[in-house]
Amino acid sequence: MRFLGGATVLRAEAPGVVQRWLGAWRENGIGHLVIERNGRVLGRIGFVVWDSSTWRQATFAEAGDHAQPELGWALARAHWGQGYATEAAFAAREWAHRERHLEPLVSLIAPANDASQRVAHRLGARPSRTVTLASAQAAIVWEHPGDSV
């Protein structure tokens, strides 16, 4: 969570988070999904839309020509290093290309987040530049290939 704002979600806050995720699906036709195995939640995978002129999260309608969809992932620490992030991100990216025709697709990764950079590299994404998000955090823009690797 250090690279996603640092705060974990309390159980009582979970319904609100899910409602925001559902709102993103309604607005954008894309959003977050849960990564689950054998009935246990391992983390999340999914998409957000950024306005690349301000690097704030937005909707496609709000961002217009500056809309930049991002593929992101977050797993509980107990599930790191087991290939779940790579497998889930690959499947989500393939779905996004095939069903939503999302291109270009990027992942915004904190410069110190070596684990997520390794996942992006395994997915065939390449770092292109560093941007400053509206939250004042730096992020490396990893550009994903347009089709399967």
C-alpha positions as a Markdown table, in Angstrom:
| # | Residue | x | y | z |
|---|---|---|---|---|
| 1 | Met | 0.0 | 0.0 | 0.0 |
| 2 | Arg | 3.0 | 2.3 | 0.3 |
| 3 | Phe | 2.8 | 3.0 | -3.4 |
| 4 | Leu | -1.0 | 3.4 | -3.5 |
| 5 | Gly | -1.4 | 6.2 | -1.0 |
| 6 | Gly | -0.4 | 4.1 | 2.1 |
| 7 | Ala | -3.8 | 3.6 | 3.6 |
| 8 | Thr | -5.5 | 0.2 | 3.9 |
| 9 | Val | -9.2 | 0.0 | 3.7 |
| 10 | Leu | -11.0 | -0.9 | 6.9 |
| 11 | Arg | -13.7 | -3.6 | 6.6 |
| 12 | Ala | -16.4 | -1.0 | 7.4 |
| 13 | Glu | -15.1 | 1.1 | 4.4 |
| 14 | Ala | -15.2 | -1.8 | 1.9 |
| 15 | Pro | -18.8 | -1.2 | 0.8 |
| 16 | Gly | -18.0 | 2.4 | -0.2 |
| 17 | Val | -14.9 | 1.3 | -2.1 |
| 18 | Val | -16.9 | -1.3 | -4.0 |
| 19 | Gln | -19.6 | 1.3 | -4.8 |
| 20 | Arg | -16.8 | 3.6 | -6.3 |
| 21 | Trp | -15.5 | 0.7 | -8.3 |
| 22 | Leu | -19.0 | 0.0 | -9.6 |
| 23 | Gly | -19.4 | 3.7 | -10.5 |
| 24 | Ala | -16.2 | 3.5 | -12.6 |
| 25 | Trp | -17.6 | 0.5 | -14.5 |
| 26 | Arg | -20.8 | 2.5 | -15.2 |
| 27 | Glu | -18.9 | 5.6 | -16.3 |
| 28 | Asn | -16.1 | 4.0 | -18.2 |
| 29 | Gly | -17.0 | 0.5 | -19.1 |
| 30 | Ile | -13.8 | -0.6 | -17.2 |
| 31 | Gly | -12.8 | -0.7 | -13.6 |
| 32 | His | -11.4 | -2.9 | -10.9 |
| 33 | Leu | -11.7 | -6.7 | -10.4 |
| 34 | Val | -10.9 | -8.9 | -7.5 |
| 35 | Ile | -8.1 | -11.5 | -7.7 |
| 36 | Glu | -9.4 | -14.6 | -6.0 |
| 37 | Arg | -8.1 | -18.1 | -5.6 |
| 38 | Asn | -9.9 | -20.9 | -3.8 |
| 39 | Gly | -12.4 | -18.5 | -2.3 |
| 40 | Arg | -9.7 | -16.2 | -0.9 |
| 41 | Val | -9.2 | -12.6 | -2.0 |
| 42 | Leu | -5.5 | -12.1 | -3.0 |
| 43 | Gly | -5.8 | -8.6 | -4.2 |
| 44 | Arg | -7.1 | -6.5 | -7.1 |
| 45 | Ile | -6.5 | -5.9 | -10.8 |
| 46 | Gly | -8.1 | -3.5 | -13.1 |
| 47 | Phe | -8.3 | -0.2 | -14.9 |
| 48 | Val | -8.6 | 3.5 | -14.1 |
| 49 | Val | -8.7 | 6.4 | -16.5 |
| 50 | Trp | -6.3 | 9.3 | -16.1 |
| 51 | Asp | -6.5 | 12.8 | -17.6 |
| 52 | Ser | -2.9 | 13.0 | -19.0 |
| 53 | Ser | -3.0 | 16.8 | -19.0 |
| 54 | Thr | -3.3 | 16.9 | -15.2 |
| 55 | Trp | -2.5 | 13.3 | -14.2 |
| 56 | Arg | -5.7 | 13.2 | -12.1 |
| 57 | Gln | -8.1 | 10.2 | -12.2 |
| 58 | Ala | -11.0 | 11.0 | -14.4 |
| 59 | Thr | -13.7 | 9.4 | -16.7 |
| 60 | Phe | -13.3 | 9.1 | -20.4 |
| 61 | Ala | -15.9 | 11.8 | -20.8 |
| 62 | Glu | -14.1 | 14.2 | -18.4 |
| 63 | Ala | -10.6 | 13.6 | -19.9 |
| 64 | Gly | -11.7 | 13.7 | -23.5 |
| 65 | Asp | -8.6 | 13.6 | -25.8 |
| 66 | His | -6.4 | 13.4 | -22.8 |
| 67 | Ala | -7.9 | 10.1 | -21.5 |
| 68 | Gln | -5.3 | 7.5 | -20.7 |
| 69 | Pro | -6.4 | 4.1 | -19.4 |
| 70 | Glu | -4.1 | 2.4 | -16.9 |
| 71 | Leu | -3.8 | -1.2 | -16.0 |
| 72 | Gly | -2.9 | -1.6 | -12.3 |
| 73 | Trp | -2.6 | -4.3 | -9.7 |
| 74 | Ala | -2.2 | -4.7 | -6.0 |
| 75 | Leu | -1.8 | -7.9 | -4.0 |
| 76 | Ala | -1.6 | -8.7 | -0.3 |
| 77 | Arg | 2.0 | -9.1 | 0.7 |
| 78 | Ala | 1.4 | -12.8 | 1.5 |
| 79 | His | 0.7 | -13.4 | -2.2 |
| 80 | Trp | 3.7 | -11.6 | -3.7 |
| 81 | Gly | 6.2 | -13.5 | -5.8 |
| 82 | Gln | 3.9 | -16.3 | -6.8 |
| 83 | Gly | 3.0 | -15.0 | -10.3 |
| 84 | Tyr | -0.5 | -13.9 | -9.5 |
| 85 | Ala | -0.1 | -10.3 | -10.5 |
| 86 | Thr | 1.5 | -11.2 | -13.8 |
| 87 | Glu | -1.1 | -13.8 | -14.7 |
| 88 | Ala | -4.0 | -11.5 | -13.7 |
| 89 | Ala | -2.6 | -8.5 | -15.4 |
| 90 | Phe | -1.9 | -10.4 | -18.6 |
| 91 | Ala | -5.5 | -11.7 | -18.7 |
| 92 | Ala | -7.0 | -8.3 | -17.9 |
| 93 | Arg | -4.9 | -6.7 | -20.6 |
| 94 | Glu | -5.9 | -9.2 | -23.2 |
| 95 | Trp | -9.6 | -8.6 | -22.2 |
| 96 | Ala | -9.1 | -4.8 | -22.5 |
| 97 | His | -7.6 | -5.1 | -26.0 |
| 98 | Arg | -10.1 | -7.6 | -27.2 |
| 99 | Glu | -13.3 | -6.4 | -25.6 |
| 100 | Arg | -12.7 | -2.6 | -25.0 |
| 101 | His | -10.1 | -1.8 | -27.7 |
| 102 | Leu | -8.0 | 0.1 | -25.1 |
| 103 | Glu | -4.9 | 1.3 | -26.7 |
| 104 | Pro | -2.5 | 2.7 | -25.7 |
| 105 | Leu | -2.6 | 1.1 | -22.3 |
| 106 | Val | -0.1 | 2.1 | -19.6 |
| 107 | Ser | 0.8 | 1.2 | -16.0 |
| 108 | Leu | 1.9 | 4.1 | -13.8 |
| 109 | Ile | 4.5 | 2.7 | -11.3 |
| 110 | Ala | 6.4 | 4.5 | -8.5 |
| 111 | Pro | 10.1 | 4.7 | -9.2 |
| 112 | Ala | 10.9 | 2.7 | -6.0 |
| 113 | Asn | 8.3 | 0.0 | -6.7 |
| 114 | Asp | 10.7 | -2.6 | -8.1 |
| 115 | Ala | 8.2 | -5.5 | -7.7 |
| 116 | Ser | 5.6 | -3.8 | -9.9 |
| 117 | Gln | 8.3 | -2.8 | -12.4 |
| 118 | Arg | 9.3 | -6.5 | -12.7 |
| 119 | Val | 5.6 | -7.4 | -13.4 |
| 120 | Ala | 5.4 | -4.7 | -16.1 |
| 121 | His | 8.6 | -5.9 | -17.6 |
| 122 | Arg | 7.3 | -9.6 | -17.7 |
| 123 | Leu | 4.2 | -8.3 | -19.4 |
| 124 | Gly | 6.3 | -6.8 | -22.2 |
| 125 | Ala | 5.7 | -3.2 | -21.1 |
| 126 | Arg | 8.5 | -0.7 | -21.5 |
| 127 | Pro | 9.2 | 2.4 | -19.4 |
| 128 | Ser | 8.9 | 5.6 | -21.4 |
| 129 | Arg | 9.0 | 8.7 | -19.2 |
| 130 | Thr | 8.4 | 9.9 | -15.6 |
| 131 | Val | 5.4 | 12.1 | -14.8 |
| 132 | Thr | 4.2 | 13.8 | -11.7 |
| 133 | Leu | 0.7 | 12.8 | -10.6 |
| 134 | Ala | -1.8 | 15.4 | -9.2 |
| 135 | Ser | -1.0 | 13.9 | -5.8 |
| 136 | Ala | 2.6 | 15.2 | -6.3 |
| 137 | Gln | 3.9 | 11.6 | -6.5 |
| 138 | Ala | 6.3 | 10.6 | -9.4 |
| 139 | Ala | 5.3 | 7.7 | -11.6 |
| 140 | Ile | 7.1 | 6.0 | -14.4 |
| 141 | Val | 4.8 | 5.5 | -17.4 |
| 142 | Trp | 5.2 | 1.9 | -18.6 |
| 143 | Glu | 3.7 | 1.4 | -22.1 |
| 144 | His | 2.1 | -1.9 | -22.9 |
| 145 | Pro | 2.3 | -3.6 | -26.2 |
| 146 | Gly | -0.8 | -3.4 | -28.4 |
| 147 | Asp | -1.4 | -7.1 | -28.6 |
| 148 | Ser | -0.3 | -10.4 | -27.0 |
| 149 | Val | 3.4 | -10.9 | -26.2 |
